[in-house]
Amino acid sequence: MKICIITPGYPDLGRPFFVFVERLVNEFADQGHQCVVIAPQSILQIVFRNTKKSSFHRFHRTEKGNIVEIYQPYYLSFSNYKNGNILKRFTHKLALKIVIKRLDDPPTLFYAHFWVSAFQIYKIAYKAQIPLFVAAGESEIQSFEYISKTFLNNFTNYVSGVICVSEKSKLESINLKLTTDEKCITLNNAIDKNKFYVKDKEICRKKLGISEDVFLVIFVGGFIHRKGSLRVSNALQMLNDKNIESIFIGSGIDEPQYNRIFHSGPVENNKIIDYLSSADVFVLPTLREGCCNAIIEAMACGLPIISSNLSFNDDILNSENSIRIDPNNILELAEAIKMLKESPEIRTEMSSQSLKIASKLTIDKRALKIIDFIRNKLD
């Protein structure tokens, strides 16, 4: 099949931006499908925010040697101005049209990452009678109040299938009347088993220069309120335990404040495994997710998890591999960290369960299930 992937972003120039989309696309390509990615980029962000510009057209070779074709056309974003969103949607759709006209052959299907991309490509797909599939994995699906009921009904009827990353994403999509239960499948996010796996903790700590004796807490995510970087550092400050060290991988305005931080800031994607493998527990008190890739990556490295007791975690976390807490309760978070620090037997059992669950959540299996789902819907 020739799959045209529409996505809000794509990795380039060393930026780990929408890496999870790239992994899925690479797997599609490695399973024998022709992949074309269209990821429009905002020209105003490039000019005014000093964002690095990606080339309009390029090719990427997967590790197995297969080719992915990538287009990143420009569009104008005027979100700070009156009628800015209208102009943004218009220029974004125009950017998609420009690329699609350049394709030698029409795609077998459009695969839109997130609902906003699906709305942008819908009329193009409908006019060409090309099937449209949607990947629903937003942390929170917007209401799309600007869309008329007629447009929404036509769109919902036309979409061939929806791949939801969690039951929460599925229910949210159905409740917003974006789709129906019969058109949905739930397939949790997944990891590349060649990039996230158990490595020897002692070797990794020695490599990074981390003491063997400390209890190491790791956080991976944006330094923002939703992810909870400050809530984690506040919980660590509350414990005030000189034997607890921490690693915060990410960036943002909510920089963690704790007097025993080994590392705080971004890390190259291929080096995150060493930091995860050095840790004793992964902590992420996130408020909203579709299905968190960082949690699954930590599980694949054999870590016990402390995270939110909210529904988006229900598919991947349970009492055997995690402690689920109120993500806004700093005391509860601190007590969970303390309990795992003092309970090596529980950590060992949770580690085993994390590995067991993560072994079923691999990108090759997920890609195969998505393709099977698409083929069944197209038959």
LINZIDA-V120037 format. One record per residue. N is the residue number from 1. RES is the residue in three letters. SS is DSSP state (H for helix, E for strand, C for the rest). PHI is phi as a letter, one per 20 degrees, with the letter a starting at -180 (* if undefined). OMEGA is omega in whole degrees, -180 to 180 (NA if undefined). Layout:
N/RES/SS/PHI/OMEGA + N/RES/SS/PHI/OMEGA
This chain:
1/MET/C/*/172 + 2/LYS/E/d/-175 + 3/ILE/E/d/177 + 4/CYS/E/d/-177 + 5/ILE/E/e/176 + 6/ILE/E/d/-174 + 7/THR/C/b/179 + 8/PRO/C/f/-179 + 9/GLY/C/a/-179 + 10/TYR/C/b/-178 + 11/PRO/C/f/176 + 12/ASP/E/a/175 + 13/LEU/C/l/178 + 14/GLY/C/m/180 + 15/ARG/E/e/179 + 16/PRO/C/e/-172 + 17/PHE/C/d/-176 + 18/PHE/C/m/179 + 19/VAL/H/f/-178 + 20/PHE/H/f/176 + 21/VAL/H/f/180 + 22/GLU/H/g/-179 + 23/ARG/H/f/180 + 24/LEU/H/f/179 + 25/VAL/H/f/178 + 26/ASN/H/g/180 + 27/GLU/H/f/174 + 28/PHE/H/g/-179 + 29/ALA/H/f/-179 + 30/ASP/H/f/177 + 31/GLN/C/e/170 + 32/GLY/C/n/-179 + 33/HIS/C/d/177 + 34/GLN/E/e/-174 + 35/CYS/E/d/173 + 36/VAL/E/c/-179 + 37/VAL/E/d/172 + 38/ILE/E/c/-178 + 39/ALA/C/c/-178 + 40/PRO/C/g/179 + 41/GLN/E/c/-177 + 42/SER/E/f/179 + 43/ILE/H/f/-180 + 44/LEU/H/f/175 + 45/GLN/H/f/178 + 46/ILE/H/f/-176 + 47/VAL/H/f/-170 + 48/PHE/H/e/180 + 49/ARG/C/d/177 + 50/ASN/C/l/176 + 51/THR/C/f/179 + 52/LYS/C/f/-180 + 53/LYS/C/e/174 + 54/SER/C/e/179 + 55/SER/C/f/-178 + 56/PHE/C/f/-175 + 57/HIS/E/b/178 + 58/ARG/E/b/176 + 59/PHE/E/c/178 + 60/HIS/E/c/178 + 61/ARG/E/d/178 + 62/THR/C/f/180 + 63/GLU/C/f/178 + 64/LYS/C/e/174 + 65/GLY/C/n/179 + 66/ASN/C/e/-172 + 67/ILE/E/e/172 + 68/VAL/E/d/179 + 69/GLU/E/e/-174 + 70/ILE/E/c/174 + 71/TYR/E/d/174 + 72/GLN/C/c/-179 + 73/PRO/C/f/-178 + 74/TYR/E/e/172 + 75/TYR/E/c/-179 + 76/LEU/C/d/178 + 77/SER/C/d/-178 + 78/PHE/C/c/-171 + 79/SER/C/f/-179 + 80/ASN/C/e/-176 + 81/TYR/C/d/176 + 82/LYS/C/g/-177 + 83/ASN/C/m/-178 + 84/GLY/H/f/-179 + 85/ASN/H/f/177 + 86/ILE/H/f/179 + 87/LEU/H/f/179 + 88/LYS/H/f/-179 + 89/ARG/H/f/-179 + 90/PHE/H/f/-178 + 91/THR/H/f/177 + 92/HIS/H/f/179 + 93/LYS/H/f/177 + 94/LEU/H/f/178 + 95/ALA/H/f/178 + 96/LEU/H/f/-180 + 97/LYS/H/f/-178 + 98/ILE/H/g/-179 + 99/VAL/H/f/-175 + 100/ILE/H/f/177 + 101/LYS/H/f/-179 + 102/ARG/H/e/-176 + 103/LEU/C/f/-179 + 104/ASP/C/f/-180 + 105/ASP/C/c/178 + 106/PRO/C/f/178 + 107/PRO/C/f/173 + 108/THR/C/f/-178 + 109/LEU/E/b/170 + 110/PHE/E/d/177 + 111/TYR/E/c/-173 + 112/ALA/E/e/176 + 113/HIS/E/e/180 + 114/PHE/C/n/-173 + 115/TRP/H/f/-178 + 116/VAL/H/f/177 + 117/SER/H/f/179 + 118/ALA/H/f/178 + 119/PHE/H/f/-179 + 120/GLN/H/f/-175 + 121/ILE/H/e/-171 + 122/TYR/H/g/-176 + 123/LYS/H/f/177 + 124/ILE/H/f/179 + 125/ALA/H/f/-178 + 126/TYR/H/f/-179 + 127/LYS/H/f/-179 + 128/ALA/H/e/-177 + 129/GLN/C/l/175 + 130/ILE/C/d/-178 + 131/PRO/E/g/-179 + 132/LEU/E/c/175 + 133/PHE/E/d/-176 + 134/VAL/E/c/171 + 135/ALA/E/e/-178 + 136/ALA/E/e/-177 + 137/GLY/C/b/-180 + 138/GLU/C/f/174 + 139/SER/C/f/175 + 140/GLU/C/b/-178 + 141/ILE/C/e/180 + 142/GLN/C/f/-172 + 143/SER/C/e/-179 + 144/PHE/C/l/-178 + 145/GLU/C/f/-178 + 146/TYR/C/f/-176 + 147/ILE/C/e/180 + 148/SER/C/f/179 + 149/LYS/H/f/179 + 150/THR/H/f/179 + 151/PHE/H/f/-177 + 152/LEU/H/f/178 + 153/ASN/H/f/179 + 154/ASN/H/f/179 + 155/PHE/H/f/-179 + 156/THR/H/g/179 + 157/ASN/H/f/-175 + 158/TYR/H/f/-177 + 159/VAL/C/g/-176 + 160/SER/C/f/-178 + 161/GLY/E/a/-178 + 162/VAL/E/c/178 + 163/ILE/E/d/-176 + 164/CYS/E/e/-177 + 165/VAL/C/e/179 + 166/SER/C/b/175 + 167/GLU/H/f/176 + 168/LYS/H/f/179 + 169/SER/H/f/179 + 170/LYS/H/f/-179 + 171/LEU/H/f/179 + 172/GLU/H/f/179 + 173/SER/H/f/-180 + 174/ILE/H/f/-179 + 175/ASN/H/f/177 + 176/LEU/C/e/178 + 177/LYS/C/m/176 + 178/LEU/C/e/-179 + 179/THR/C/a/177 + 180/THR/C/c/-176 + 181/ASP/H/g/-176 + 182/GLU/H/f/-177 + 183/LYS/H/e/-172 + 184/CYS/E/d/166 + 185/ILE/E/c/177 + 186/THR/E/d/177 + 187/LEU/C/c/-178 + 188/ASN/C/f/174 + 189/ASN/C/g/-172 + 190/ALA/C/b/-178 + 191/ILE/E/d/170 + 192/ASP/C/e/-175 + 193/LYS/C/f/176 + 194/ASN/C/e/-179 + 195/LYS/C/d/179 + 196/PHE/C/c/-177 + 197/TYR/C/a/-178 + 198/VAL/C/f/172 + 199/LYS/C/d/-178 + 200/ASP/C/f/-177 + 201/LYS/H/f/-177 + 202/GLU/H/f/179 + 203/ILE/H/f/-179 + 204/CYS/H/f/178 + 205/ARG/H/f/179 + 206/LYS/H/f/179 + 207/LYS/H/f/-177 + 208/LEU/H/e/-179 + 209/GLY/C/n/180 + 210/ILE/C/d/-180 + 211/SER/C/f/179 + 212/GLU/C/f/-169 + 213/ASP/C/e/-174 + 214/VAL/C/e/171 + 215/PHE/E/e/-170 + 216/LEU/E/d/177 + 217/VAL/E/d/179 + 218/ILE/E/c/176 + 219/PHE/E/c/175 + 220/VAL/E/c/-180 + 221/GLY/C/r/177 + 222/GLY/C/f/176 + 223/PHE/C/e/-177 + 224/ILE/C/c/-177 + 225/HIS/C/g/-176 + 226/ARG/C/g/-178 + 227/LYS/C/f/173 + 228/GLY/C/n/179 + 229/SER/H/g/180 + 230/LEU/H/f/178 + 231/ARG/H/f/178 + 232/VAL/H/f/-179 + 233/SER/H/f/176 + 234/ASN/H/f/178 + 235/ALA/H/f/178 + 236/LEU/H/f/177 + 237/GLN/H/f/179 + 238/MET/H/f/179 + 239/LEU/H/f/178 + 240/ASN/C/l/-178 + 241/ASP/C/d/-176 + 242/LYS/C/f/180 + 243/ASN/C/e/178 + 244/ILE/E/d/173 + 245/GLU/E/d/-178 + 246/SER/E/b/173 + 247/ILE/E/c/176 + 248/PHE/E/c/180 + 249/ILE/E/d/-179 + 250/GLY/C/q/177 + 251/SER/C/b/180 + 252/GLY/C/q/-174 + 253/ILE/C/f/-179 + 254/ASP/C/e/-179 + 255/GLU/C/f/-178 + 256/PRO/C/f/180 + 257/GLN/C/c/-179 + 258/TYR/C/b/-173 + 259/ASN/C/e/177 + 260/ARG/C/c/176 + 261/ILE/E/d/179 + 262/PHE/E/f/179 + 263/HIS/E/b/174 + 264/SER/E/c/-180 + 265/GLY/E/q/-179 + 266/PRO/C/f/175 + 267/VAL/C/b/177 + 268/GLU/C/g/-172 + 269/ASN/H/g/-177 + 270/ASN/H/f/179 + 271/LYS/H/d/-178 + 272/ILE/H/f/-179 + 273/ILE/H/g/-180 + 274/ASP/H/f/178 + 275/TYR/H/f/178 + 276/LEU/H/f/-178 + 277/SER/H/f/178 + 278/SER/H/e/-171 + 279/ALA/C/e/176 + 280/ASP/C/d/-179 + 281/VAL/E/b/177 + 282/PHE/E/d/-177 + 283/VAL/E/c/179 + 284/LEU/E/b/-179 + 285/PRO/C/e/-174 + 286/THR/C/f/-176 + 287/LEU/C/e/-178 + 288/ARG/C/b/176 + 289/GLU/C/b/163 + 290/GLY/C/e/170 + 291/CYS/C/b/-167 + 292/CYS/C/f/177 + 293/ASN/H/f/-177 + 294/ALA/H/f/178 + 295/ILE/H/f/-179 + 296/ILE/H/f/177 + 297/GLU/H/f/178 + 298/ALA/H/f/178 + 299/MET/H/f/-180 + 300/ALA/H/f/176 + 301/CYS/C/e/173 + 302/GLY/C/n/-178 + 303/LEU/C/e/166 + 304/PRO/E/f/-174 + 305/ILE/E/d/166 + 306/ILE/E/d/-178 + 307/SER/E/b/-170 + 308/SER/E/f/177 + 309/ASN/C/e/-179 + 310/LEU/C/e/-167 + 311/SER/H/f/-177 + 312/PHE/H/f/179 + 313/ASN/H/e/-173 + 314/ASP/C/f/-176 + 315/ASP/C/f/-171 + 316/ILE/C/c/-178 + 317/LEU/C/c/174 + 318/ASN/C/b/-176 + 319/SER/C/f/-178 + 320/GLU/C/e/-178 + 321/ASN/C/d/-174 + 322/SER/E/b/166 + 323/ILE/E/d/-179 + 324/ARG/E/e/-175 + 325/ILE/E/c/169 + 326/ASP/C/f/-173 + 327/PRO/C/f/179 + 328/ASN/C/e/-176 + 329/ASN/C/e/-177 + 330/ILE/H/f/-180 + 331/LEU/H/f/179 + 332/GLU/H/f/178 + 333/LEU/H/f/179 + 334/ALA/H/f/-179 + 335/GLU/H/f/178 + 336/ALA/H/f/178 + 337/ILE/H/f/-179 + 338/LYS/H/f/-179 + 339/MET/H/f/-180 + 340/LEU/H/f/177 + 341/LYS/H/f/-176 + 342/GLU/C/e/-175 + 343/SER/C/c/-179 + 344/PRO/H/g/180 + 345/GLU/H/f/178 + 346/ILE/H/f/178 + 347/ARG/H/g/-179 + 348/THR/H/f/179 + 349/GLU/H/f/179 + 350/MET/H/f/177 + 351/SER/H/g/179 + 352/SER/H/f/-180 + 353/GLN/H/f/176 + 354/SER/H/g/179 + 355/LEU/H/f/-179 + 356/LYS/H/f/-180 + 357/ILE/H/f/-177 + 358/ALA/H/f/-179 + 359/SER/C/f/179 + 360/LYS/C/e/-174 + 361/LEU/C/d/180 + 362/THR/E/d/-172 + 363/ILE/H/f/179 + 364/ASP/H/f/178 + 365/LYS/H/f/-179 + 366/ARG/H/f/-180 + 367/ALA/H/f/178 + 368/LEU/H/f/180 + 369/LYS/H/f/178 + 370/ILE/H/f/-179 + 371/ILE/H/f/177 + 372/ASP/H/f/179 + 373/PHE/H/f/-180 + 374/ILE/H/f/-178 + 375/ARG/H/f/178 + 376/ASN/H/f/180 + 377/LYS/H/f/-180 + 378/LEU/H/e/-178 + 379/ASP/C/f/NA
